[in-house]
Amino acid sequence: MSHCTVSDSSAHLRRGVYLLLIALAVGNLTGRLLAVNSIDTIRLEKQLNDEEKKKPVAEQKIRNLQRPFLSGNDRSRWCTVRALVEYGTYAIDDVIQQPNWDTIDMVKHDGQGNPATGPDEGHCYSSKPPLLATLMAGEYWLLHKLTGHTLLTHPYELGRVLLFTWNVLPFALYLVILARIVERYGRSDWGRIFVVAVGALGTLLTTYATVFTNHWPGALAAMIALDATLRILYEDERRLRWFFVAGVSAAFMATCELPALSFFGLVGLLLLWKSPRATLLAGVPGVLIVAAAALGTNYAAHGTIRPAYSERHTVGGWYDYQYRRGERVIDSYWKPTTAKSKIDQGEASIPNYAFHVLVGHHGIFSLTPVWILSLIGLGLMVTPRDSTTADTRAIAAAILLCTVVCLVFYVTRPLEDRNYGGTATGFRWAMWMAPLWLFGMLPTVDAMSHCRYRRGLASLLLTISVISVSYPIWNPWTLPWLQVFWEYLFGVS
């Protein structure tokens, strides 16, 4: 696999198809975003309020149960965004007291150890790394100053604007970069179009368009890092700006998804192999900028550069606390003595967990079998053949090694962390690798493009993948259809 300059007569048509796919994907995500709501509470809210309206006005207690922030996971980051802009602090104590602003994804520290103060001792913080929330807070601050509104008073209007700029617009850029990559490295019209179609409509990444997570920026950073690395490896690009872009994007990717440090390290080695001087002059400064931002915001929030996650398994640590919400004293969801949902109790058997992560009810290859084509393609790339270069084998080996390292990391986590990413539409911790697997798919689909039966098989795999993507409609915090079916068949998860 080597780079070629595209000048054939069908290139214009392909670009038109890419544009249509991007338009369909952006429109699809925007429609999901505009519809997002806790629809299971709409009828309940109406019923309760209708009953309240029968009472004298002075006794009425109108309830507001609907909210556009669908899970304690994304609300955790939203709480930090609000706390920074509205209260000037990373502590979210004031935010979580307000209706519909609860979250289980938080930690507590800063206490003085005085038992007389009870559960109000110390302050609560989001357990999520604060860099992304800090970046989002910048845009929220601007909207707040321009409109005078807050996410408390206008959650739908402001929340949707913020998510559109945070998720939908970057996804359009993601697809544009993907289209440019397949144009440069693909070999067939059908294969190129197929890969862009998978990127636009066939990965579970798109289900997270309606929520504020680390998965979207992590995947975009991986796509940019891949593009810059391919330019340097395949196209002999030696301008310093591409090394800087590679350094910034690979480092930012690692701040979004900790296991992505594996690909970050491999990218660094490949760039040093190609051009040590340019890597040191431009790549390393880019990494240092991102590292300073990530560590600096973490220190500002927690008084240490250690992430809150490092306290996850510490007895009596930041996750082991009580806090007060109104008149209630509440135990942390993560306390060892707190009753947890079935999925958060963890999968006791590592082999069973690995099975379901790969081909079971949360399976990467069962929910989105189109990734099977990527495994085959990466295998073709690393196989010494006349059509493969050292650069091709190097980048394919890096992607395969990164995939194995990350999956082993996830599968061998402690018991309580073996929860498939919680109640989610798939194994979300691996979704940032989508750009790497899309690139790896190219040799397979190019080889299949000349046979209608093989094209039909690839299209069938894509159809199943799109079914998995479409199943949650707009709320990614739902169980995958395979798990629902699995429980229906066997009565167990």
Secondary structure, DSSP 8 states (H G I E B T S, - for coil): --------TTHHHHHHHHHHHHHHHHHHHHHHHHH-S-GGGHHHHHHHHHHHTTS-GGG--------S---HHHHHHHHHHHIIIIISSS--TTGGGSTT---S-EEEE-----GGGGGGSSEEEESS-HHHHHHHHHHHHHHHHHH---TTT-HHHHHHHHHIIIIIHHHHHHHHHHHHHHHHH---HHHHHHHHHHHHHSSGGGGGGGS--SHHHHHHHHHHHHHHHHHHHHS----HHHHHHHHHHHHHHHHHSGGGHHHHHHHHHHHHHH-HHHIIIIIHHHHHHHHHHHHHHHHHHHSSSS-GGGGTT-TTSTTS-EEEETTEEEE-TTSTTS---GGGG--S-HHHHHHHHHTSTT-HHHHSTTHHHHHHHHHHHHS--TT--HHHHHHHHHHHHHHHHHHHHHHTS-GGG-STTSS-SS-GGGGGGHHHHHHHHHHHHHHHTT-HHHHHHHHHHHHHHHHHHHTTTT-SSS--HHHHHHHHHHS--
